[in-house]
C-alpha cells in the first residue's frame, strides 16, 4: 500500500481506535480506508469494491465487508458520507479541510466548494440565536452545467 505521511497517520489512528475498542484489527478495513484516502472523488461502496479488486487483487475483501467497514469507519469519524436516498451513499475521507457540496440531481456529480462568506453568515446566525455550532454540513442540490444542456 503506497501511503504518504498524512495517510499513515490516519491508518495509525484507525489502529488506535480499533485497539481502544477492543476489536480485532483487519487488513480489510485498512485497505478500504486507504482507497478512500487516495480517492479524488466521492465513491460508492461498489466503486470502492471495484477499486480494491483492481489495486489489491490478492485481498480477501467482499462487497459485504466493504459495507460493514464503511459503517464502522463512519461511526468512528474517519470517513463521511452523502446520502442519495434510494441510490445509496457516496463516501469520502474526513482528512480534507471543511468544505460544502453542490450535488447534481441528474448525474450525481459532486462539486466541493469553500465560501468564507457563507461560513461567516452561519456563525452570525448562530450567535444571534445564542447557539454554538459544533459541526455542520451543507449540501446544495441542483442540476450541473453539463446536465442543463
Secondary structure in CASP SS format (residue, H / E / C, confidence):
PFRMAT SS
TARGET T0000
AUTHOR 0000-0000-0000
METHOD secondary structure of the structure
MODEL  1
X C 1.00
X C 1.00
X C 1.00
X C 1.00
X H 1.00
X H 1.00
X H 1.00
X H 1.00
X H 1.00
X H 1.00
X H 1.00
X H 1.00
X H 1.00
X H 1.00
X H 1.00
X H 1.00
X H 1.00
X H 1.00
X H 1.00
X H 1.00
X C 1.00
X C 1.00
X C 1.00
X C 1.00
X C 1.00
X C 1.00
X H 1.00
X H 1.00
X H 1.00
X H 1.00
X H 1.00
X H 1.00
X H 1.00
X H 1.00
X H 1.00
X H 1.00
X H 1.00
X H 1.00
X C 1.00
X C 1.00
X C 1.00
X C 1.00
X E 1.00
X C 1.00
X H 1.00
X H 1.00
X H 1.00
X H 1.00
X H 1.00
X H 1.00
X H 1.00
X H 1.00
X H 1.00
X H 1.00
X H 1.00
X C 1.00
X C 1.00
X C 1.00
X C 1.00
X C 1.00
X C 1.00
X C 1.00
X H 1.00
X H 1.00
X H 1.00
X H 1.00
X H 1.00
X H 1.00
X H 1.00
X H 1.00
X H 1.00
X H 1.00
X H 1.00
X H 1.00
X H 1.00
X C 1.00
X C 1.00
X C 1.00
X E 1.00
X E 1.00
X E 1.00
X E 1.00
X E 1.00
X C 1.00
X H 1.00
X H 1.00
X H 1.00
X C 1.00
X E 1.00
X E 1.00
X E 1.00
X E 1.00
X E 1.00
X C 1.00
X C 1.00
X C 1.00
X C 1.00
X C 1.00
X C 1.00
X E 1.00
X E 1.00
X E 1.00
X E 1.00
X E 1.00
X C 1.00
X C 1.00
X C 1.00
X C 1.00
X C 1.00
X E 1.00
X E 1.00
X E 1.00
X E 1.00
X C 1.00
X C 1.00
X H 1.00
X H 1.00
X H 1.00
X H 1.00
X H 1.00
X H 1.00
X H 1.00
X H 1.00
X H 1.00
X H 1.00
X H 1.00
X H 1.00
X H 1.00
X C 1.00
X C 1.00
X C 1.00
X C 1.00
X C 1.00
X C 1.00
X C 1.00
X C 1.00
X C 1.00
X C 1.00
X E 1.00
X E 1.00
X E 1.00
X E 1.00
X C 1.00
X C 1.00
X H 1.00
X H 1.00
X H 1.00
X H 1.00
X C 1.00
END
